[in-house]
Amino acid sequence: MEQDYSAIEEHARRIRKHILDMGKHAGGHAAHMGGALSIADAVAALYFGVANLREKGMGSPERDRIILSKGHASLGLYASLVEAGIMDEGLKETFEDDNSDLLGHPVRNRALGIEFTNGSLGMGLSLGTGVAIACRKKKLANRVFVIMGDGECNEGSVWEAFMAAAHFKLDNLVALVDCNGFQLSGATDEVMPLGDLEGKIRAFGWEVERVDGHDARALCGALAPKADRSRPLAVLMDTVKGKGLSFAENDNAWHHAVVTQKFYEQGLRELGFGE
């Protein structure tokens, strides 16, 4: 059946609005907005175009797994879970509150759709590799998706996981690398250049596709299962940090910034929710 890409784009727009809402709720606490906004289209493609979570439910062992490795982009995960109806929308009003289930980095809560605790970068692909092996041993036909950052690929553990996943021929594992060009302390090319990331991952034994990370059709096409695939897949997504909000796009100050009332109102207008 043909995908409704316009519907996926609308979900991405609404996901960005959820991200903005939670950023505003954080009040004087800074929120990791930039890296959450850059993955909004990717999580929309996963939850509404590729993954089976809404169909199978979080209680099914046959569900696909979505692991957020770049844990500082938790707003992108929470927003997509709200939009997918897996997490109650009212929980947005608890983001970063005392005793909240929605912290600045995700803490595992399967009932809410949060598969793994994460914060320190470089962990998610190793987790995904282990889960993919476990699913294969249980003869499950599901897939494991790991959302990573380009700056995160500075971590040595990432490359250990790339090597192990290729060795075990984990054709049920997909890494989505958010190539937005920035990390905490600056541009990725200045902090620790990755060089030919596509060539390096291929050399480790993976299939690699490079796409516009804000194009629903391209994302769904790259992420679709293929019967002849025999190796893990890495999808390198060229994205804009802060995508969707003009004041945040390609401005690394929005890696971790405070959403004032002025920015909130401007963001609502730019997303088409304001007056």
C-alpha positions, 0 to 999 in steps of 0.5 A, spaced: 500 500 500 502 506 498 504 511 504 501 517 505 507 521 505 503 528 507 500 525 513 507 523 515 509 530 514 503 533 518 505 528 524 512 531 524 509 538 524 505 536 530 511 532 533 515 539 533 509 542 536 510 537 542 517 539 542 516 546 543 511 545 548 515 541 552 521 546 551 517 551 554 514 547 560 521 546 562 521 554 564 528 556 566 531 550 565 534 549 558 532 544 554 535 540 548 531 543 542 536 543 536 537 535 536 530 533 537 527 538 532 532 535 527 530 528 528 522 530 528 521 527 521 525 521 522 521 519 528 515 521 524 517 516 519 518 510 524 512 511 528 507 512 522 510 509 516 515 504 518 515 501 525 509 496 527 509 499 534 502 502 533 500 496 530 503 491 535 503 495 542 508 495 547 506 489 550 508 485 544 514 481 543 513 482 536 514 489 536 519 493 533 524 496 537 526 504 537 532 506 541 534 513 542 542 513 543 542 520 542 539 521 549 539 528 549 534 528 544 529 525 549 524 531 547 524 528 540 522 521 543 517 523 548 513 528 542 513 522 537 510 517 543 505 522 544 503 523 537 503 516 536 498 515 542 503 511 546 504 516 551 498 520 554 499 527 552 498 530 559 505 528 561 508 533 556 506 538 562 510 534 567 517 534 563 523 535 567 518 536 573 520 533 580 519 525 580 517 526 573 517 520 568 520 525 562 527 527 564 532 530 560 535 524 558 530 518 557 529 513 563 526 506 561 519 505 562 516 500 557 509 502 559 510 509 556 514 506 550 521 508 553 525 502 551 531 504 554 535 508 559 540 513 555 544 519 557 552 517 556 553 517 548 555 511 544 551 506 548 545 505 543 548 501 538 551 496 542 544 495 546 541 495 539 546 490 537 544 485 543 537 486 542 537 484 535 541 478 537 536 476 542 530 477 537 533 473 532 534 467 537 527 468 539 526 467 531 522 474 531 521 477 525 521 484 528 527 490 527 531 494 531 532 501 530 537 505 533 537 513 532 544 516 533 548 523 532 553 524 528 557 527 533 556 521 537 560 517 532 566 520 535 565 514 541 569 508 540 564 504 543 560 506 536 565 502 532 565 496 536 558 495 535 558 497 528 564 491 527 560 486 532 553 487 528 556 486 521 560 480 524 553 477 526 550 479 520 544 482 523 539 484 518 534 486 523 538 492 525 538 499 522 542 505 525 539 512 523 545 517 524 542 524 524 548 528 521 546 535 523 553 537 523 553 539 530 554 537 537 555 540 544 561 544 543 561 546 536 561 543 529 562 536 528 567 537 523 571 542 528 571 538 534 572 531 531 572 530 523 568 524 521 571 524 514 568 519 509 563 517 514 559 513 509 565 509 506 567 508 513 561 504 515 561 500 509 568 498 510 565 495 517 561 491 513 554 495 513 549 497 507 549 504 507 544 509 504 544 517 505 538 521 504 535 528 506 533 527 513 527 531 512 524 528 506 518 523 508 518 519 502 526 518 502 526 516 509 521 511 508 524 508 502 531 507 505 528 504 512 523 499 508 525 492 509 528 489 503 527 481 502 534 481 499 538 484 505 543 480 509 547 485 513 545 491 518 543 497 515 545 505 516 541 510 514 545 517 514 540 523 514 542 529 512 539 534 517 538 541 519 539 542 527 533 546 530 529 544 523 522 548 523 524 554 527 528 559 524 531 562 530 534 555 532 536 552 525 543 551 524 544 555 531 548 551 536 546 555 541 539 551 541 543 545 543 541 546 550 537 553 550 531 556 554 524 557 550 522 564 552 515 566 551 517 570 545 520 564 542 515 560 544 510 564 540 514 565 534 515 558 534 507 556 534 506 561 528 512 558 524 509 551 525 502 554 523 499 553 530 499 561 532 494 566 530 
